[in-house]
Amino acid sequence: MAAALTTFSFLPQMLKVIKTKNIEGISLGMYSMFVFGVFLWRIYGYGKSDMAILLSNLIIFTLASVILFYKIKYFAKK
């Protein structure tokens, strides 16, 4: 349950960003570092053949990357 909650915790933020296109409260630096860190966790999970680490971080990477994409897209328009 804990893994599911933390893995999908980015889903509400991602949906809100997509719906409102409001990225003012989103930190570009934090999300850039976070997405890169989760990418590294994916590499670690792959190297260890640990599907739990690999899959959970793949989901988190995808959700957080969408938020980061919108942040970069709408940050550039300012």
C-alpha positions as CSV (number, residue, x, y, z in Angstrom):
1,M,0.0,0.0,0.0
2,A,2.8,2.4,0.9
3,A,4.5,1.8,-2.5
4,A,1.3,2.4,-4.4
5,L,0.6,5.6,-2.5
6,T,4.1,7.1,-3.0
7,T,4.3,5.8,-6.6
8,F,1.0,7.4,-7.6
9,S,1.3,10.5,-5.5
10,F,2.2,12.5,-8.5
11,L,-1.0,11.7,-10.4
12,P,-3.2,14.4,-8.8
13,Q,-0.5,17.0,-9.5
14,M,0.0,15.9,-13.1
15,L,-3.8,16.0,-13.7
16,K,-4.1,19.4,-12.2
17,V,-1.2,20.8,-14.3
18,I,-2.7,19.3,-17.5
19,K,-6.1,20.7,-16.7
20,T,-5.2,24.2,-15.5
21,K,-1.9,24.7,-17.3
22,N,-0.9,26.5,-14.1
23,I,2.8,25.8,-13.3
24,E,3.6,28.8,-11.1
25,G,4.0,26.8,-7.9
26,I,6.1,24.1,-9.6
27,S,9.9,24.4,-9.0
28,L,11.8,23.8,-12.2
29,G,15.0,22.9,-10.3
30,M,13.2,20.5,-7.9
31,Y,11.4,18.6,-10.7
32,S,14.5,18.5,-12.9
33,M,16.6,17.0,-10.1
34,F,13.7,14.6,-9.1
35,V,13.2,13.3,-12.6
36,F,16.9,12.7,-13.1
37,G,17.1,11.0,-9.7
38,V,14.2,8.7,-10.5
39,F,15.9,8.0,-13.9
40,L,19.0,6.9,-11.9
41,W,16.8,4.7,-9.7
42,R,15.4,3.0,-12.8
43,I,19.0,2.2,-14.0
44,Y,19.7,0.8,-10.5
45,G,16.6,-1.3,-10.6
46,Y,17.5,-2.6,-14.0
47,G,21.0,-3.4,-12.9
48,K,19.7,-5.3,-9.9
49,S,16.9,-7.0,-11.9
50,D,14.5,-5.6,-9.2
51,M,11.1,-5.3,-10.9
52,A,9.6,-3.5,-8.0
53,I,12.2,-0.7,-8.1
54,L,12.2,-0.6,-11.9
55,L,8.4,-0.5,-12.4
56,S,7.6,1.9,-9.5
57,N,10.3,4.3,-10.7
58,L,9.1,4.0,-14.3
59,I,5.6,5.1,-13.2
60,I,7.0,8.0,-11.1
61,F,9.4,9.0,-13.9
62,T,6.5,9.2,-16.4
63,L,4.2,11.2,-14.1
64,A,6.9,13.6,-12.9
65,S,8.2,14.0,-16.5
66,V,4.8,15.2,-17.7
67,I,4.8,17.8,-15.0
68,L,8.3,18.8,-15.9
69,F,7.4,19.0,-19.6
70,Y,4.5,21.4,-18.8
71,K,6.8,23.4,-16.5
72,I,9.3,23.9,-19.3
73,K,6.7,24.4,-22.0
74,Y,4.8,27.2,-20.1
75,F,7.9,28.6,-18.4
76,A,9.4,29.3,-21.8
77,K,6.2,31.3,-22.8
78,K,6.7,33.8,-20.0
